[in-house]
């Protein structure tokens, strides 16, 4: 089983977009109906987002899932798997 690392589960694009649009941690927590600390842990990747939370964030930011939640390392792995003929299907 792959060890979870901070880099793998940290969402820098989410944080960047949140800051760009002027939303605080508290604003995001209120949007999702959770505590500020809970939201902070999710954004840092220490706990997972629920699908309904992801949907609210994407609607608020008017962005696609890949634009916010995929990191370069994930995209790079998918590309490498495709080049090597591997498939997750």
C-alpha positions as a LaTeX table, in Angstrom:
\begin{tabular}{lrrr}
\hline
Residue & $x$ (\AA) & $y$ (\AA) & $z$ (\AA) \\
\hline
Unk1 & 0.00 & 0.00 & 0.00 \\
Unk2 & 1.31 & 3.42 & $-0.95$ \\
Unk3 & 2.25 & 5.60 & 1.99 \\
Unk4 & 0.31 & 8.86 & 2.12 \\
Unk5 & 2.55 & 11.86 & 2.02 \\
Unk6 & 1.86 & 15.51 & 2.56 \\
Unk7 & 2.67 & 16.26 & $-1.08$ \\
Unk8 & 0.28 & 13.61 & $-2.39$ \\
Unk9 & $-2.72$ & 14.85 & $-0.44$ \\
Unk10 & $-2.11$ & 18.57 & $-0.10$ \\
Unk11 & $-4.20$ & 20.77 & $-2.39$ \\
Unk12 & $-2.08$ & 23.82 & $-3.29$ \\
Unk13 & $-4.38$ & 24.76 & $-6.18$ \\
Unk14 & $-7.36$ & 24.85 & $-3.83$ \\
Unk15 & $-5.53$ & 27.07 & $-1.38$ \\
Unk16 & $-4.27$ & 29.33 & $-4.16$ \\
Unk17 & $-7.71$ & 29.76 & $-5.72$ \\
Unk18 & $-9.29$ & 30.37 & $-2.31$ \\
Unk19 & $-6.75$ & 33.11 & $-1.59$ \\
Unk20 & $-7.07$ & 34.57 & $-5.09$ \\
Unk21 & $-10.83$ & 34.94 & $-4.64$ \\
Unk22 & $-10.44$ & 36.34 & $-1.12$ \\
Unk23 & $-12.07$ & 33.50 & 0.81 \\
Unk24 & $-10.79$ & 32.79 & 4.31 \\
Unk25 & $-10.61$ & 29.38 & 5.94 \\
Unk26 & $-13.64$ & 30.42 & 7.97 \\
Unk27 & $-15.57$ & 31.39 & 4.82 \\
Unk28 & $-14.93$ & 27.98 & 3.30 \\
Unk29 & $-15.82$ & 26.19 & 6.52 \\
Unk30 & $-19.11$ & 28.08 & 6.71 \\
Unk31 & $-19.88$ & 27.21 & 3.08 \\
Unk32 & $-19.36$ & 23.52 & 3.83 \\
Unk33 & $-21.05$ & 23.59 & 7.23 \\
Unk34 & $-17.96$ & 22.44 & 9.11 \\
Unk35 & $-15.56$ & 23.98 & 11.61 \\
Unk36 & $-12.62$ & 26.10 & 10.53 \\
Unk37 & $-10.21$ & 23.50 & 11.95 \\
Unk38 & $-11.95$ & 20.72 & 10.05 \\
Unk39 & $-11.70$ & 22.64 & 6.79 \\
Unk40 & $-8.02$ & 23.41 & 7.45 \\
Unk41 & $-7.29$ & 19.69 & 7.93 \\
Unk42 & $-9.08$ & 18.89 & 4.67 \\
Unk43 & $-7.22$ & 21.54 & 2.69 \\
Unk44 & $-3.92$ & 20.28 & 4.14 \\
Unk45 & $-4.85$ & 16.72 & 3.18 \\
Unk46 & $-5.00$ & 15.35 & 6.69 \\
Unk47 & $-8.64$ & 14.34 & 6.22 \\
Unk48 & $-10.62$ & 13.70 & 3.06 \\
Unk49 & $-13.29$ & 15.88 & 1.50 \\
Unk50 & $-16.75$ & 14.41 & 1.04 \\
Unk51 & $-18.07$ & 14.45 & $-2.50$ \\
Unk52 & $-20.80$ & 16.96 & $-1.57$ \\
Unk53 & $-18.08$ & 19.30 & $-0.22$ \\
Unk54 & $-16.05$ & 18.98 & $-3.40$ \\
Unk55 & $-19.13$ & 19.81 & $-5.46$ \\
Unk56 & $-19.82$ & 22.98 & $-3.43$ \\
Unk57 & $-16.22$ & 24.12 & $-3.82$ \\
Unk58 & $-16.24$ & 23.53 & $-7.58$ \\
Unk59 & $-19.50$ & 25.43 & $-7.98$ \\
Unk60 & $-18.21$ & 28.33 & $-5.87$ \\
Unk61 & $-14.96$ & 28.55 & $-7.83$ \\
Unk62 & $-16.63$ & 27.74 & $-11.18$ \\
Unk63 & $-13.86$ & 25.25 & $-11.94$ \\
Unk64 & $-13.43$ & 21.60 & $-12.89$ \\
Unk65 & $-12.36$ & 18.88 & $-10.50$ \\
Unk66 & $-9.03$ & 18.43 & $-12.26$ \\
Unk67 & $-8.26$ & 22.15 & $-12.04$ \\
Unk68 & $-8.41$ & 22.12 & $-8.25$ \\
Unk69 & $-7.86$ & 18.63 & $-6.88$ \\
Unk70 & $-5.36$ & 17.01 & $-9.25$ \\
Unk71 & $-1.75$ & 17.67 & $-8.52$ \\
Unk72 & 1.05 & 17.52 & $-11.02$ \\
Unk73 & 2.29 & 14.27 & $-9.50$ \\
Unk74 & $-1.11$ & 12.62 & $-10.01$ \\
Unk75 & $-1.39$ & 13.88 & $-13.59$ \\
Unk76 & 2.19 & 12.82 & $-14.26$ \\
Unk77 & 1.50 & 9.30 & $-12.95$ \\
Unk78 & $-1.59$ & 8.96 & $-15.14$ \\
Unk79 & 0.39 & 10.12 & $-18.18$ \\
Unk80 & 3.22 & 7.71 & $-17.36$ \\
Unk81 & 0.76 & 4.83 & $-16.92$ \\
Unk82 & $-0.79$ & 5.61 & $-20.31$ \\
Unk83 & 2.63 & 5.66 & $-21.99$ \\
Unk84 & 3.51 & 2.34 & $-20.38$ \\
Unk85 & 0.22 & 0.79 & $-21.54$ \\
Unk86 & $-1.13$ & 0.42 & $-18.02$ \\
Unk87 & $-4.80$ & 0.93 & $-17.35$ \\
Unk88 & $-6.93$ & 1.20 & $-14.24$ \\
Unk89 & $-10.02$ & $-0.04$ & $-16.05$ \\
\hline
\end{tabular}
